[in-house]
Amino acid sequence: MGELRIGNRERELAMAALDEHLREGRLEPGEYAERSAIASTARFRSELDGLFTDLPAPHPAYPRSVPDVGSVPVGGPPPASPPPPAAPAARDDLPELVAPIGARLGRHAGLLSALAPAIALVLFLVTGLRFPQIFLLVPVAIGVLAYLGHRHGG
């Protein structure tokens, strides 16, 4: 009998380990992209194992293989449940370049809200007084900034 196929869980574990190696600087972004592409389409464990031959720990901690259906007696003990997944890393440890734009705007929502009427007046004057509706955008802009500030702890 040939090698058993893997599933999404094994691919996800391999991707998580590759993510860690990228964060630690062991992989360049291009090499990470190549290995991630291979991991996302891998069919067998040996394909995933080949991605980590030149890397130190962490390696994927694959779940134990489930025995064949024919080898488990009917009414036998149920298989052990897998351990709970590790908690994701806090978003506070991300560098500013990786933080979403909403988080960056949310941090300065108060200042941007205070400047919104002045920006609208400047735009009104720059357009030659042709678009007085620009002032209708002031409450919309303040509402969006307030939402972003609230959502991202600003």
C-alpha positions in Angstrom: 0.0 0.0 0.0 1.3 3.5 -0.9 1.7 6.6 1.2 -1.5 7.9 2.8 -2.9 11.2 1.7 -3.0 14.3 3.9 -5.8 16.7 4.5 -6.3 20.4 5.1 -5.3 20.2 8.8 -1.8 18.9 7.9 -1.5 21.6 5.2 -2.5 24.3 7.7 0.0 23.1 10.3 2.8 23.2 7.6 1.7 26.8 6.6 1.8 27.9 10.3 5.3 26.5 10.7 6.4 28.3 7.5 4.8 31.5 8.8 6.9 31.2 11.9 10.1 30.7 9.9 9.3 33.8 7.8 8.7 35.9 11.0 12.1 34.7 12.4 13.8 35.7 9.2 14.9 32.1 8.2 13.0 32.4 4.9 13.0 35.2 2.3 9.6 36.3 1.1 10.1 34.7 -2.3 11.2 31.4 -0.9 8.3 31.5 1.6 5.9 32.0 -1.3 7.3 29.0 -3.2 7.2 26.8 -0.1 3.7 28.0 0.8 2.5 27.2 -2.7 3.9 23.7 -2.4 2.3 23.2 1.0 -1.1 24.4 -0.1 -1.2 21.8 -2.9 0.6 18.9 -1.2 -1.1 15.5 -1.3 1.3 13.4 0.8 3.2 14.0 4.1 6.5 13.5 2.3 5.8 16.6 0.2 5.4 18.7 3.4 8.4 17.1 5.1 10.6 18.1 2.2 9.8 21.8 2.9 11.5 21.6 6.3 14.7 19.6 5.7 16.9 22.7 5.8 15.0 24.5 8.6 15.3 24.1 12.4 12.3 23.7 14.6 9.4 24.5 14.6 8.2 21.8 12.2 4.6 20.9 11.8 3.2 18.8 14.6 1.0 16.5 12.6 -1.9 14.7 14.2 -1.5 11.0 14.6 -2.8 8.9 11.8 -6.3 7.5 12.2 -6.3 3.7 11.7 -8.2 2.2 8.8 -11.9 1.8 9.3 -11.6 -2.0 9.0 -9.2 -2.1 11.9 -11.4 -0.4 14.5 -13.8 -2.7 16.2 -17.4 -1.6 16.2 -18.3 -0.1 19.5 -14.6 0.4 20.3 -13.3 3.5 22.1 -13.6 6.7 20.2 -10.4 8.2 18.9 -8.7 10.8 21.1 -9.6 14.4 20.3 -6.8 16.5 19.0 -5.3 19.2 21.3 -6.9 22.6 21.1 -5.2 24.9 18.6 -2.7 27.5 19.9 -4.1 31.0 20.5 -3.2 33.4 17.7 -0.5 36.0 18.4 -1.7 39.3 19.6 -2.0 42.0 16.9 -0.2 44.5 19.1 3.2 42.8 18.2 2.8 43.5 14.5 5.0 46.2 13.0 3.3 49.3 11.7 3.9 48.2 8.1 1.7 45.1 8.7 -1.0 46.7 10.8 -4.2 47.3 8.8 -5.0 50.8 7.5 -8.0 51.0 9.8 -5.8 50.5 12.8 -3.5 53.4 11.8 -6.4 55.7 11.0 -8.2 54.6 14.2 -5.2 55.7 16.3 -5.6 59.2 15.0 -9.4 59.4 14.7 -9.8 62.3 17.1 -7.3 64.5 15.2 -8.7 63.6 11.8 -12.2 64.2 13.0 -11.2 67.7 14.2 -9.6 68.4 10.8 -12.5 67.1 8.7 -14.4 70.5 8.5 -11.2 72.4 7.7 -10.4 69.9 4.9 -13.9 70.2 3.6 -13.6 74.1 3.5 -10.3 73.9 1.7 -11.8 71.5 -0.9 -14.8 73.8 -1.3 -12.6 76.8 -1.9 -10.2 74.9 -4.2 -13.1 73.7 -6.4 -14.2 77.3 -7.0 -17.2 77.2 -4.7 -19.0 74.9 -7.1 -19.6 72.0 -4.8 -21.3 73.1 -1.6 -22.3 69.4 -1.1 -18.8 68.7 0.1 -19.8 69.8 3.6 -22.2 66.8 3.7 -19.2 64.6 3.7 -18.0 66.0 7.1 -20.4 64.0 9.2 -19.8 60.9 7.1 -16.0 61.3 7.5 -16.4 61.8 11.3 -18.6 58.8 11.6 -16.2 56.6 9.7 -13.3 57.8 11.8 -15.2 57.3 15.0 -16.1 53.7 14.0 -12.4 53.0 13.1 -11.3 54.6 16.4 -13.7 52.5 18.4 -13.0 49.3 16.5 -9.3 49.5 16.9 -9.1 50.9 20.4 -8.3 54.5 19.4 
